[in-house]
């Protein structure tokens, strides 16, 4: 069952490069935020000059590490990784139910640590929607966004249904997302943190697919946005075995084609008016793109960082 669920994570929800990006014990410092212990790691913080951006990393569902990227960044670029409540060494907090509360807790963590803006947020997978929401809540504090193969939170119910029909498949992307969150929240083989993170994400979507994001204001044009998307993924034998075991009825090539096109269209629209922004398409890459090519991702993050001009 563990291998089956891991395969689901990799294929559909874009939650992690599960076997290598899964949450690891932090064993770093902790701080009390909102009455709960939270774990984090900072790098090069002492080298940061006033007014310079700091990278803030937001992991995918169940947590994860951006460690492959960090040695490839210059020493003057400071960064912070953290574990959401319930993941790794961070204590669970049953009061956090929505995505808005997730980003508010991150904001409180940064302020508790006296880490001042501007923030350049890097979000992988479902971390992509979270950093978009952070930029909507705290636009004056964000100078840049880097989306690493982000989940398509902009996918509408109508688009989802049409893509399923056009691809001649039985199961849609939104349906798969719910299945995976349910499986992950119940799977005894996954970490406790993965259970908690998935259960919270599932509750936040009970009233629809990413309902908190439907009325967000446009991104401020001064926020440089870099979107990195892997598409036209290779269809492997485990994909086909999974389809048979769960009776998903997915016509893979056509299914991915439809949903890839929608995700590219949505993120292109998101950043179309933003200065110093770009959409990078990586054909036949895996979801764990910063493990597959950390040099490229580090360069794209650094380019975004360098585009920021202090007033």
Beta strands, then each sheet from edge to edge (+ up, - down):
strand 1: 30-33
strand 2: 36-43
strand 3: 54-58
strand 4: 78-82
strand 5: 119-124
strand 6: 142-148
strand 7: 224-231
strand 8: 278-283
sheet 1: 1+ 2- 4+ 3+ 5+ 6+ 7+ 8+
end
